[in-house]
Amino acid sequence: MKQTILRKYARLIARKGANIQKGQEVLITCGIEQPKFTEMLVDECYKAGARKVTVKFYYQPLEKIHVRHQSVTTMAKIEEWEKARLQHYVDILPCRIYLESDDPDGLKGINQAKIAKANQKSWPILKPYSDAAENKYQWTIAAVPGVAWAKKLFPDLPKGRAVEKLWEAILFTSRVTEDPVAAWDAHNQDLHDRCAFLNNIGIKELHYKGKNGTDLTVGMIPEAQFKGGGDTSLQGIFFNPNIPTEECFISPMRGKAEGIVYATKPLSYQGELIENFSVRFENGKAVEVKAEKNQALLEQMISMDEGASYLGECALVPVNSPISESNMLFYNTLFDENAACHLALGMGFADTIKGFEDKTLDECRALGINDSMIHVDFMIGYEGLDIDAVTFDGRTVAIFRNGKWAF
């Protein structure tokens, strides 16, 4: 891939994604697959005005070794120096950049039950730090190719060519054009306008109906609103959380979901794939899940805590998005969720509440925002999905027909 194009991408992540301000610290979390691009991104962060950039690398094979040899107690323990670091991040609110490149099957065979137990034990310690920083900092998730990920998508190509093809797909769907900033400005405006239409009609509930058997009704919070594209932190700084993004999303009312929904794409969760699954809801709670592959992992996911079996997000994405039209299954949630309508189990977004900046997290959750240690998106959209909105004044408005916007 040409270095000039990769430089544009790095600049887009630093300036339009995280929107680094002069004097801010930056924390980059990434795999070891693309060290040269990481180097380029660090350089762009400094050029954008960063005071200090810290890079935290991870490697899936090491994670498997750690889980194999450590006890649950050791895995769950948060050392005092780690608490000090977390408090430091709460105090300074660094920009966070996440570069995804994982092998979708990279943790296959790992002891998932052991990980779940460790996460459940550590979450009560980590949660206060997470809540203290909620909505206060800029963050963005983007992607770079990993060899194993590329070979998953292009198994018949040599490694080098597979990585090149994945680079091409990432850059195309991320709108890395002649002028990426202008392209993102126009895209954000389109998403903003669609959200404005949705918010103006006053949606009480969404009814999902699909030829594959999906028949689900989800209730909305009266004070909630659809959001999409860029976001603004409580510090007043605009940023783009996901590169790419195609969604208009909202957090629904906890406890208001009835019916069944069928996933239309595999879900990559904890380094393993859950495939061909369905979720049935009663009184807002996922009471039954079925999967042809990794059902036990799906059951474990929705039992991580009390909120894990409730919905935290409803996102609308047409099947004619650039990612969908690439006709690629990325096996990566960042991309696949932006190819189709999706739901998320677990944590909801407090910033979807109107006037959230003047409310506490507890006040937003009291209005109906779900709270959980997980937030897992799964895809439900396809050409056969229709969505209707029932409004607070009793109207029924077509939102999607045959997987596409109906307005």
C-alpha positions in Angstrom: 0.0 0.0 0.0 1.3 3.5 -0.9 2.8 5.3 2.1 1.1 8.5 1.0 -2.4 6.9 1.3 -1.5 5.3 4.7 -0.3 8.7 5.9 -3.7 10.2 5.0 -5.3 7.4 7.0 -3.1 8.0 10.0 -3.8 11.7 9.8 -7.6 11.0 9.6 -7.5 8.9 12.7 -5.5 11.5 14.7 -7.3 14.6 13.5 -10.8 13.6 12.5 -11.2 10.5 14.7 -9.7 11.4 18.0 -9.4 15.1 17.1 -6.4 15.5 19.4 -6.1 19.0 20.9 -2.8 20.7 21.7 -1.3 19.5 24.9 -3.5 16.4 25.3 -2.0 12.9 26.0 -2.9 10.0 23.7 -3.1 6.3 24.6 -3.0 3.9 21.6 -4.0 0.3 22.1 -3.1 -2.0 19.2 -1.8 -5.4 18.1 1.7 -6.0 16.8 0.7 -6.6 13.2 1.4 -3.2 11.8 4.3 -1.5 13.6 5.2 0.8 10.8 1.7 2.2 10.6 1.6 2.5 14.4 4.8 4.5 14.1 3.2 6.7 11.4 0.1 7.2 13.6 2.2 8.2 16.6 4.0 10.8 14.5 0.6 12.2 13.3 -0.6 12.4 16.9 2.4 14.6 17.8 1.9 16.7 14.7 -1.7 17.2 15.8 -0.5 18.7 19.1 -0.2 15.7 21.4 2.0 16.3 24.5 2.7 12.6 25.0 1.7 9.4 23.2 1.8 6.0 24.9 1.4 2.8 22.9 0.1 -0.4 24.5 0.6 -3.5 22.4 -1.2 -6.8 22.8 -0.8 -10.2 21.2 -3.4 -12.9 21.1 -1.1 -16.0 21.6 0.3 -14.4 24.8 -3.2 -13.9 26.1 -3.8 -17.6 25.6 -0.7 -18.5 27.6 -1.6 -16.1 30.4 -5.1 -17.6 30.7 -3.7 -21.2 30.7 -1.2 -20.6 33.5 -2.7 -17.9 35.7 -5.4 -18.6 38.3 -8.7 -16.8 38.2 -7.7 -14.9 41.3 -4.4 -13.7 39.7 -6.2 -12.8 36.5 -8.8 -10.8 38.4 -6.4 -8.9 40.7 -6.0 -5.2 40.0 -2.6 -4.2 41.4 -2.2 -0.9 43.2 0.0 0.5 40.5 -2.8 -0.4 38.0 -5.3 1.5 40.1 -2.9 4.5 40.1 -2.7 4.4 36.3 -6.5 4.2 36.0 -6.9 7.2 38.3 -4.2 9.0 36.3 -6.3 8.5 33.1 -9.4 9.7 34.9 -7.5 12.8 36.0 -6.0 13.7 32.6 -8.6 12.2 30.2 -6.2 11.1 27.4 -7.5 10.6 23.9 -7.8 6.9 23.3 -7.2 5.3 19.9 -7.8 1.6 19.3 -6.4 -0.2 16.3 -8.0 -3.5 15.5 -6.2 -6.2 13.7 -7.2 -9.4 15.5 -7.5 -12.9 14.1 -11.3 -13.6 14.4 -10.4 -17.1 15.6 -7.3 -16.1 17.5 -8.5 -17.2 20.9 -10.1 -20.4 19.8 -9.7 -23.1 22.5 -9.1 -20.6 25.3 -10.9 -21.2 28.6 -13.7 -18.7 28.1 -15.3 -19.6 31.5 -12.1 -18.7 33.3 -11.9 -15.4 31.5 -15.6 -14.7 32.4 -15.0 -15.4 36.1 -11.9 -13.2 36.2 -13.7 -10.3 34.5 -16.7 -10.6 36.8 -14.4 -10.4 39.8 -12.4 -7.5 38.5 -15.3 -5.4 37.1 -16.5 -4.0 40.5 -13.0 -2.5 41.0 -12.7 -1.2 37.4 -16.3 0.2 37.1 -15.8 3.3 39.2 -12.9 4.4 37.0 -14.9 3.7 33.9 -17.9 5.6 35.2 -15.8 8.6 36.3 -14.5 9.1 32.7 -17.7 8.3 30.9 -18.3 10.7 28.0 -15.5 13.0 29.1 -12.8 12.1 26.6 -12.3 11.6 22.9 -11.8 8.1 21.5 -11.8 6.3 18.2 -11.7 2.8 16.9 -10.1 2.1 13.5 -8.5 -1.0 11.9 -5.3 -2.2 10.2 -4.8 -5.6 8.6 -3.4 -8.6 10.5 -2.1 -11.5 8.5 -4.5 -14.1 10.1 -7.4 -11.7 9.7 -6.6 -11.1 6.0 -6.2 -14.8 5.3 -9.6 -15.4 6.9 -11.1 -13.1 4.4 -9.0 -14.1 1.4 -7.9 -17.7 2.0 -6.8 -18.3 -1.6 -4.4 -15.4 -1.8 -0.8 -15.4 -0.6 -0.3 -13.6 2.7 1.1 -10.4 1.2 -1.6 -10.0 -1.3 -4.3 -10.9 1.2 -3.0 -8.1 3.5 -3.0 -5.7 0.6 -6.6 -6.6 -0.3 -7.7 -6.0 3.3 -5.9 -2.7 3.3 -7.9 -1.7 0.2 -11.2 -2.7 1.8 -10.4 -0.8 5.1 -9.4 2.4 3.3 -12.4 2.3 0.9 -15.0 1.8 3.6 -13.2 4.4 5.9 -13.6 7.0 3.2 -9.9 7.6 2.7 -10.3 9.5 -0.5 -8.5 12.4 -2.1 -9.8 14.6 0.8 -10.8 12.3 3.7 -11.7 15.3 6.0 -14.2 16.7 3.4 -15.6 13.2 2.8 -16.2 12.7 6.6 -17.7 16.2 7.0 -20.3 15.4 4.3 -20.9 11.9 5.7 -21.5 13.3 9.2 -24.0 15.8 7.9 -26.0 13.0 6.2 -26.1 11.0 9.4 -27.0 14.1 11.4 -29.9 14.8 9.0 -31.3 11.2 9.2 -31.1 11.3 13.0 -33.0 14.6 13.0 -35.8 13.1 11.0 -36.0 10.1 13.4 -36.0 12.3 16.5 -38.6 14.7 15.1 -41.3 12.0 14.7 -41.2 10.9 18.4 -40.7 7.2 18.3 -42.3 5.2 21.1 -41.2 1.7 19.8 -39.5 0.0 16.9 -41.0 -3.1 15.3 -38.5 -5.3 13.5 -40.1 -7.9 11.0 -38.0 -10.2 8.8 -38.7 -13.0 6.4 -36.2 -15.0 8.4 -38.5 -15.2 11.4 -37.4 -12.0 13.2 -40.4 -10.4 14.9 -39.3 -8.0 17.7 -40.7 -4.9 19.3 -38.4 -2.6 21.3 -39.6 0.3 23.4 -37.8 3.7 23.5 -37.0 6.1 26.3 -39.1 9.3 25.9 -36.0 11.4 26.7 -33.7 9.5 24.4 -32.5 10.6 20.9 -30.8 9.0 17.9 -27.2 9.9 17.3 -24.8 9.1 14.5 -21.4 10.0 13.0 -19.4 12.4 15.2 -19.9 13.0 18.9 -19.0 15.8 21.3 -17.3 15.0 24.7 -18.3 16.7 27.9 -15.1 18.8 27.4 -16.8 20.2 24.3 -14.5 18.5 21.7 -16.0 17.0 18.6 -14.6 13.5 17.5 -15.6 10.5 15.5 -15.7 7.3 17.7 -15.8 4.8 14.8 -13.9 4.8 11.5 -15.8 3.6 9.6 -19.4 4.3 10.7 -22.8 4.1 8.9 -25.2 3.9 11.9 -27.9 6.0 13.4 -28.3 4.6 17.0 -30.2 5.0 20.2 -30.3 3.3 23.6 -33.7 1.7 24.2 -35.7 1.4 27.4 -34.4 -1.3 29.6 -37.1 -3.9 30.1 -39.1 -3.1 26.9 -38.4 -5.8 24.3 -40.6 -8.6 23.2 -40.2 -11.2 20.5 -37.4 -13.0 18.7 -34.6 -11.8 16.5 -32.2 -13.8 14.2 -28.6 -12.8 13.6 -27.6 -12.4 10.0 -23.9 -12.4 10.4 -21.4 -14.3 12.7 -20.5 -12.6 15.9 -16.8 -12.4 16.9 -16.8 -12.4 20.7 -13.7 -12.9 22.9 -11.7 -14.1 19.9 -14.2 -16.8 18.8 -17.1 -16.9 16.4 -20.7 -17.4 17.4 -22.7 -18.4 14.3 -26.3 -18.8 13.2 -28.0 -17.7 16.4 -31.2 -16.2 17.7 -32.2 -14.3 20.8 -35.7 -14.3 22.3 -36.8 -11.5 24.6 -39.5 -11.3 27.3 -40.1 -8.2 29.4 -36.9 -6.8 27.8 -34.7 -9.7 28.9 -33.0 -12.3 26.7 -34.6 -15.5 28.1 -33.5 -17.9 25.4 -30.6 -18.0 23.0 -29.8 -20.6 20.3 -26.7 -21.0 18.2 -25.4 -23.5 15.8 -21.8 -22.7 16.8 -20.6 -21.7 20.3 -24.0 -21.6 22.0 -22.3 -22.1 25.4 -20.2 -18.9 24.8 -23.4 -17.0 23.8 -25.1 -18.2 27.0 -22.1 -17.1 29.0 -22.1 -13.7 27.4 -25.7 -12.9 28.4 -25.0 -14.0 32.0 -21.9 -11.9 32.7 -24.0 -9.7 34.9 -27.7 -8.6 35.4 -27.6 -6.1 32.6 -25.9 -8.4 30.0 -29.2 -10.0 29.0 -30.9 -6.6 28.3 -30.5 -4.3 25.2 -28.2 -1.3 25.3 -28.4 -0.2 21.7 -30.6 -0.2 18.6 -28.7 0.8 15.4 -30.1 1.4 12.0 -27.8 0.8 9.0 -29.0 0.3 5.4 -27.9 -2.7 3.3 -26.6 -0.3 0.6 -23.9 1.1 2.8 -20.4 1.1 1.3 -19.4 -1.8 3.7 -22.4 -3.9 2.7 -21.9 -3.2 -1.0 -18.3 -4.4 -0.7 -20.0 -7.9 -0.4 -17.4 -8.8 2.3 -17.9 -10.4 5.6 -15.2 -8.9 7.7 -15.6 -11.1 10.8 -15.0 -7.9 12.7 -17.7 -6.0 14.6 -16.4 -2.6 13.7 -17.1 -3.3 10.0 -19.9 -5.9 10.1 -22.1 -3.7 12.4 -21.8 -1.0 9.8 -23.1 -3.2 7.0 -26.4 -4.1 8.7 -28.9 -3.0 11.3 -27.7 -4.3 14.7 -28.6 -4.6 18.3 -26.3 -4.6 21.3 -26.7 -6.5 24.5 -25.4 -4.8 27.7 -24.4 -1.3 28.4 -26.4 1.6 27.0 -25.2 5.0 26.1 -26.0 7.8 28.6 -25.2 10.4 26.0 -28.3 9.4 24.0 -30.4 11.1 26.7 -31.3 14.7 25.9 -29.5 17.0 28.2 -27.3 14.2 29.5 -24.5 16.7 30.2 -26.6 18.1 33.1 -27.5 14.7 34.5 -25.5 12.1 36.5 -25.0 8.6 35.1 -27.3 7.3 37.8 -30.0 9.7 36.6 -29.6 8.6 33.0 -29.8 5.0 34.1 -32.9 5.7 36.1 -34.6 6.9 32.9 -34.0 3.5 31.3 -30.4 3.3 30.1 -29.1 -0.2 30.7 -25.9 -0.7 32.7 -23.6 -3.7 32.3 -19.9 -4.7 32.1 -20.4 -5.8 28.5 -21.6 -4.1 25.3 -21.8 -6.6 22.4 -23.2 -5.7 19.0 -24.8 -8.4 16.8 -26.1 -8.0 13.3 -29.7 -8.5 12.4 -30.1 -6.5 9.1 -30.4 -7.9 5.6 -32.5 -7.4 2.4 -35.6 -9.0 4.0 -35.8 -6.7 7.1 -38.6 -4.2 7.5 -38.8 -1.7 10.5 -41.7 0.4 11.5 -41.8 3.1 14.2 -44.9 3.5 16.4 -44.9 7.1 17.5 -46.0 8.6 20.8 -49.0 10.2 19.0 -50.1 6.9 17.6 -48.8 6.9 14.1 -47.0 4.1 12.3 -44.1 5.3 10.2 -42.0 3.2 7.8 -38.3 3.4 8.7 -36.9 0.5 6.7 -38.2 -1.5 3.8 -36.3 -4.5 2.4 -33.2 -3.5 4.4 -33.0 0.1 3.2 -34.1 3.5 4.5 -37.8 4.1 3.7 -37.5 7.9 3.9 
